[in-house]
Amino acid sequence: MQEIVQKYYGETLTGSQDLQTDACCTDTSLPHFVKPLLALVHADVQTRYYGCGLVLPELLQGLTILDLGCGAGRDVYVLSQLVGETGQVIGVDMTEEQLAVARQHEKYHQKAFGYKRSNVRFLHGYIERLHELELADASVDVIVSNCVINLAPDKAAVLREAFRVLKPGGELYFSDVYSDRRIPLTLTQDPVLYGECLSGALYWNDFLQLSRKHGFTDPRLIDDRPIDISNPELAEKTGNIRFYSATYRLFKLQDLELACEDHGQSVVYRGTIPHHRHAFRLDKHHFIETGRQFPVCGNTWRMLHDTRFMKHFDFYGNFDLHFGIFPGCGMGIPFDDAIRVDQTSGCC
């Protein structure tokens, strides 16, 4: 399957206009501060962009970022500007044709950004086998990926390797494609469906369990959207399977709890994260307004306290008390337009 993906993205697709679904097309409105950064990225790089989300987490200045499946490097070059000249962005991809485009324009971007030296590096390899690229344990602050992990045959290995190379308190922040059920084996062998990021998609609940198994105890959904399959032939093949583009953040934190446990804790956001003066959005369910006392579970407290976000919050409480699980901490499918009711029974 890796050979099929390499051919699809290296030869079949000459640009994003060749895609047959909107699975690998970002329709999220760009934040105002991103638009001037993107304007500095070479047109050849932008044309070869295939992504389903926005993978630009907060507070990246001076950090080391790893982009899994960087392609022609659009996200790498935007991140290059966000980490600054003292930071570093490493892009990994298995498709030589894509990497050739990225490398061809490295000097162009160094000059455009006004850097004395380039702060990007592109490596040819597989995201399931980062150890072969000599990426050391606990060497990366943040990992990003944009609509690529679904293409990896061994997704468990991707998560395992990501956890290994992340520093404690670091995070895997990525967008990808998920399904509302497990994909039939026959569809996973279809080269077009696989190349279009559909038949390699994980069933959302299998993804959550796989993440927890490999160290990311509490995956946090940031946003999601349904995927429109406008191609009639592909829609006929996939039938009633529903697909979603979703962005998650997974923190490398030891001893997180399996549920949202209430320890009577709260935080107050100081409004000091750049471009987020009035509020900070940790995930889909945590929109924290500046200056307002915000009750949090123990896991959320640690995601803010034991990470790069710490100095931007005031923290109240500890883990001495326990009041059970936070109300509304549900376990159902998290995506907005999904069918939530089992029509054959009263089961949750």
C-alpha positions as CSV (number, residue, x, y, z in Angstrom):
1,M,0.0,0.0,0.0
2,Q,2.9,2.4,0.6
3,E,3.9,2.0,-3.0
4,I,0.4,2.9,-4.1
5,V,0.4,6.0,-1.9
6,Q,3.8,7.1,-3.2
7,K,2.6,6.8,-6.8
8,Y,-0.6,8.5,-6.1
9,Y,1.0,11.6,-4.5
10,G,4.2,11.5,-6.6
11,E,2.7,10.9,-10.0
12,T,-1.1,10.7,-10.2
13,L,-1.7,14.0,-8.4
14,T,0.0,17.0,-10.0
15,G,-1.8,19.5,-7.7
16,S,-4.7,19.8,-5.2
17,Q,-7.1,20.3,-8.2
18,D,-6.7,16.6,-9.0
19,L,-8.3,15.4,-5.8
20,Q,-11.6,13.7,-6.2
21,T,-13.1,14.5,-2.7
22,D,-12.7,17.3,-0.2
23,A,-11.1,15.0,2.3
24,C,-7.6,16.5,1.9
25,C,-8.7,20.1,1.3
26,T,-8.7,22.5,4.2
27,D,-11.8,24.6,4.2
28,T,-11.2,26.2,7.6
29,S,-11.0,30.0,7.5
30,L,-7.4,31.0,8.1
31,P,-6.7,33.1,11.2
32,H,-5.8,36.6,10.3
33,F,-2.2,36.3,11.5
34,V,-1.6,33.2,9.3
35,K,-2.5,34.9,6.0
36,P,0.7,37.0,5.7
37,L,2.8,34.0,6.6
38,L,1.2,31.9,3.9
39,A,1.7,34.7,1.4
40,L,5.4,34.3,1.8
41,V,5.3,30.6,0.8
42,H,6.3,29.8,-2.8
43,A,3.5,29.2,-5.2
44,D,4.9,25.8,-6.3
45,V,4.8,24.6,-2.7
46,Q,1.2,25.8,-2.2
47,T,0.0,24.1,-5.3
48,R,1.2,20.7,-4.0
49,Y,-0.6,21.1,-0.7
50,Y,-2.9,18.3,0.4
51,G,-4.3,18.9,3.9
52,C,-7.5,18.5,5.8
53,G,-7.0,20.9,8.7
54,L,-5.0,23.7,10.2
55,V,-2.0,22.3,12.2
56,L,-0.6,25.5,13.8
57,P,-0.8,25.1,17.5
58,E,-0.1,28.0,19.9
59,L,3.3,29.1,21.4
60,L,5.8,27.7,19.0
61,Q,8.6,30.3,19.2
62,G,12.0,28.6,19.6
63,L,10.6,25.1,19.6
64,T,11.6,22.0,17.6
65,I,8.6,20.9,15.4
66,L,8.3,17.6,13.5
67,D,5.9,17.4,10.6
68,L,4.9,13.9,9.8
69,G,4.1,13.5,6.1
70,C,5.2,17.0,5.2
71,G,4.7,16.6,1.4
72,A,6.0,19.6,-0.5
73,G,6.4,21.6,2.7
74,R,3.6,24.2,2.9
75,D,3.0,23.6,6.6
76,V,6.8,23.4,7.3
77,Y,7.4,26.8,5.8
78,V,4.5,28.4,7.7
79,L,5.7,26.8,10.9
80,S,9.3,27.9,10.1
81,Q,8.0,31.5,10.6
82,L,6.2,30.7,13.8
83,V,9.2,29.0,15.5
84,G,11.5,31.8,14.4
85,E,15.2,31.5,13.5
86,T,16.0,30.0,16.9
87,G,13.6,27.1,16.4
88,Q,13.6,24.2,14.0
89,V,11.1,22.4,11.8
90,I,11.8,18.9,10.5
91,G,9.7,17.5,7.7
92,V,9.4,13.7,7.0
93,D,7.9,12.3,3.9
94,M,8.1,9.0,1.9
95,T,7.5,10.6,-1.5
96,E,10.7,11.8,-3.2
97,E,8.8,13.9,-5.7
98,Q,7.1,15.9,-3.0
99,L,10.3,16.4,-1.0
100,A,12.1,17.6,-4.2
101,V,9.7,20.5,-4.4
102,A,10.2,21.3,-0.7
103,R,14.0,21.2,-0.9
104,Q,14.1,23.2,-4.2
105,H,12.7,26.2,-2.4
106,E,14.5,26.1,0.9
107,K,16.9,29.0,0.0
108,Y,14.0,31.0,-1.3
109,H,12.1,30.8,2.0
110,Q,15.2,31.5,4.1
111,K,15.7,34.7,2.2
112,A,11.9,35.6,2.3
113,F,11.9,35.1,6.0
114,G,15.0,37.1,6.5
115,Y,16.9,34.3,8.3
116,K,20.7,34.1,8.3
117,R,20.4,30.3,8.2
118,S,17.6,27.9,7.2
119,N,15.7,26.5,10.2
120,V,14.1,23.6,8.2
121,R,15.2,20.1,7.4
122,F,13.6,17.5,5.1
123,L,14.1,13.8,5.6
124,H,13.0,11.0,3.3
125,G,11.5,8.1,5.3
126,Y,8.4,6.6,6.8
127,I,6.5,8.1,9.7
128,E,6.1,4.6,11.2
129,R,9.9,4.2,11.4
130,L,11.3,7.5,12.7
131,H,14.1,5.6,14.5
132,E,15.6,4.9,11.1
133,L,16.0,8.7,10.6
134,E,18.0,8.9,13.9
135,L,15.3,11.0,15.6
136,A,16.2,10.6,19.3
137,D,14.0,9.9,22.2
138,A,12.4,13.1,23.8
139,S,13.9,15.3,21.1
140,V,10.8,17.1,19.8
141,D,8.5,19.7,21.4
142,V,5.5,19.4,19.1
143,I,4.6,17.0,16.3
144,V,2.1,18.0,13.6
145,S,0.6,16.1,10.8
146,N,-2.0,17.1,8.2
147,C,-4.1,14.3,6.6
148,V,-1.3,11.7,6.5
149,I,-1.6,9.3,9.4
150,N,-4.6,7.7,7.7
151,L,-2.3,6.7,4.8
152,A,0.0,4.8,7.1
153,P,-0.6,1.0,7.1
154,D,0.7,0.7,10.7
155,K,-1.0,3.5,12.6
156,A,0.0,2.0,16.0
157,A,3.6,2.3,15.0
158,V,3.1,6.0,14.1
159,L,1.6,6.8,17.5
160,R,4.3,4.7,19.3
161,E,7.1,6.5,17.5
162,A,5.5,9.9,18.1
163,F,5.3,9.3,21.8
164,R,8.9,8.2,21.8
165,V,10.3,11.3,20.2
166,L,8.2,13.8,22.1
167,K,9.5,15.5,25.1
168,P,7.5,15.2,28.3
169,G,4.8,17.8,28.2
170,G,5.0,17.9,24.4
171,E,2.1,17.2,22.1
172,L,1.0,15.6,18.9
173,Y,-1.3,18.1,17.1
174,F,-2.8,16.8,13.9
175,S,-5.7,16.7,11.5
176,D,-6.8,13.5,9.9
177,V,-9.8,11.6,8.5
178,Y,-12.0,9.3,10.6
179,S,-15.0,7.1,9.9
180,D,-18.1,6.4,11.9
181,R,-17.5,2.6,11.6
182,R,-14.7,0.2,10.6
183,I,-13.8,0.2,6.9
184,P,-14.4,-3.1,5.1
185,L,-11.2,-4.9,4.0
186,T,-12.2,-4.8,0.3
187,L,-12.3,-1.0,0.4
188,T,-8.9,-0.7,2.0
189,Q,-7.5,-2.3,-1.2
190,D,-8.9,0.4,-3.5
191,P,-6.0,2.6,-4.6
192,V,-8.2,5.7,-5.3
193,L,-10.2,5.5,-2.1
194,Y,-6.9,5.0,-0.1
195,G,-5.1,7.8,-1.9
196,E,-8.0,10.1,-1.3
197,C,-7.6,9.5,2.5
198,L,-10.9,7.6,2.8
199,S,-10.4,3.8,3.0
200,G,-7.3,4.2,5.3
201,A,-9.3,6.2,7.8
202,L,-9.6,4.9,11.3
203,Y,-13.0,4.3,13.0
204,W,-13.0,7.2,15.5
205,N,-13.4,4.9,18.6
206,D,-10.6,2.6,17.5
207,F,-8.4,5.7,17.2
208,L,-9.2,6.8,20.8
209,Q,-8.4,3.3,22.1
210,L,-5.2,3.1,20.0
211,S,-4.0,6.5,21.3
212,R,-4.5,5.5,24.9
213,K,-2.7,2.2,24.4
214,H,0.4,4.0,23.1
215,G,0.6,6.6,25.9
216,F,-1.7,9.4,24.9
217,T,-4.3,8.8,27.6
218,D,-6.7,11.7,27.0
219,P,-7.0,12.7,23.3
220,R,-8.7,16.1,22.9
221,L,-10.8,16.9,19.9
222,I,-10.3,20.5,18.7
223,D,-12.7,20.7,15.7
224,D,-14.3,18.5,13.0
225,R,-16.3,18.6,9.8
226,P,-18.1,16.1,7.7
227,I,-16.5,15.1,4.4
228,D,-18.4,15.5,1.2
229,I,-17.9,12.7,-1.3
230,S,-19.2,14.4,-4.5
231,N,-17.7,11.8,-6.9
232,P,-20.7,9.4,-7.6
233,E,-18.5,6.4,-8.2
234,L,-16.6,6.8,-4.9
235,A,-19.9,7.6,-3.0
236,E,-21.4,4.3,-4.4
237,K,-18.4,2.4,-3.1
238,T,-18.4,3.8,0.4
239,G,-22.2,3.5,0.8
240,N,-23.4,4.5,4.3
241,I,-20.0,5.0,5.8
242,R,-19.6,8.6,7.0
243,F,-16.3,10.3,7.1
244,Y,-15.0,13.3,9.1
245,S,-12.0,15.5,9.0
246,A,-11.0,16.2,12.6
247,T,-8.1,17.8,14.5
248,Y,-6.9,16.3,17.8
249,R,-4.2,17.3,20.3
250,L,-2.5,14.5,22.2
251,F,-0.3,15.4,25.1
252,K,2.6,13.3,26.4
253,L,1.8,13.5,30.1
254,Q,2.3,10.6,32.5
255,D,-0.5,9.5,34.9
256,L,-3.4,11.2,33.2
257,E,-6.8,9.8,34.3
258,L,-9.1,7.8,32.0
259,A,-12.0,10.1,32.7
260,C,-12.6,13.8,33.4
261,E,-12.3,13.6,37.2
262,D,-13.3,16.6,39.3
263,H,-10.8,17.6,41.9
264,G,-12.3,21.0,42.6
265,Q,-9.7,22.7,40.5
266,S,-9.9,25.8,38.3
267,V,-7.7,28.1,36.2
268,V,-7.7,31.7,35.1
269,Y,-6.3,32.6,31.7
270,R,-4.1,35.7,31.7
271,G,-4.8,36.6,28.1
272,T,-1.1,36.5,27.2
273,I,-0.8,33.9,24.4
274,P,-0.1,35.8,21.2
275,H,-3.2,36.2,18.9
276,H,-5.4,34.9,21.8
277,R,-5.9,38.0,23.9
278,H,-9.6,37.5,24.8
279,A,-9.8,33.7,25.2
280,F,-7.8,30.5,24.8
281,R,-9.4,27.4,23.2
282,L,-7.7,24.3,24.5
283,D,-10.1,22.0,22.6
284,K,-13.7,21.8,21.4
285,H,-15.1,21.8,25.0
286,H,-12.7,24.2,26.7
287,F,-13.1,27.8,25.6
288,I,-11.4,29.7,28.4
289,E,-12.1,33.5,28.6
290,T,-9.5,35.8,29.8
291,G,-9.8,36.7,33.5
292,R,-12.6,34.3,34.2
293,Q,-12.5,31.5,36.8
294,F,-12.8,28.3,34.8
295,P,-13.5,25.0,36.5
296,V,-11.4,22.1,35.0
297,C,-10.8,18.4,35.5
298,G,-7.5,17.1,36.7
299,N,-6.4,16.2,33.2
300,T,-7.1,19.7,31.8
301,W,-5.3,21.2,34.8
302,R,-2.2,19.2,34.0
303,M,-2.4,19.9,30.2
304,L,-2.1,23.6,31.1
305,H,0.2,23.3,34.2
306,D,2.7,20.7,33.0
307,T,3.2,22.1,29.4
308,R,4.4,25.2,27.6
309,F,1.1,26.9,28.6
310,M,1.8,27.1,32.3
311,K,3.0,30.7,32.5
312,H,-0.2,32.0,30.8
313,F,-2.5,30.7,33.6
314,D,-3.2,31.0,37.3
315,F,-3.9,27.7,38.9
316,Y,-6.2,27.0,41.8
317,G,-6.6,23.7,43.8
318,N,-4.6,20.5,43.8
319,F,-5.4,16.8,43.8
320,D,-6.2,16.4,47.5
321,L,-10.0,16.4,47.0
322,H,-12.2,14.4,44.6
323,F,-15.8,15.0,43.6
324,G,-16.3,12.3,41.0
325,I,-16.6,12.7,37.2
326,F,-17.4,16.0,35.7
327,P,-21.1,16.2,34.6
328,G,-21.6,15.8,30.9
329,C,-18.4,13.8,30.4
330,G,-20.0,11.6,27.8
331,M,-18.5,8.7,25.9
332,G,-20.4,8.9,22.6
333,I,-19.3,9.8,19.1
334,P,-17.9,13.4,19.4
335,F,-18.5,14.8,15.9
336,D,-21.3,17.4,15.4
337,D,-23.5,15.9,12.7
338,A,-23.2,12.2,13.6
339,I,-26.2,10.1,14.3
340,R,-26.1,9.7,18.1
341,V,-29.1,7.4,18.7
342,D,-29.0,3.7,18.2
343,Q,-32.3,3.1,16.3
344,T,-32.5,-0.6,17.2
345,S,-32.3,-0.2,20.9
346,G,-32.4,2.2,23.8
347,C,-28.7,1.7,24.5
348,C,-26.5,4.8,24.8
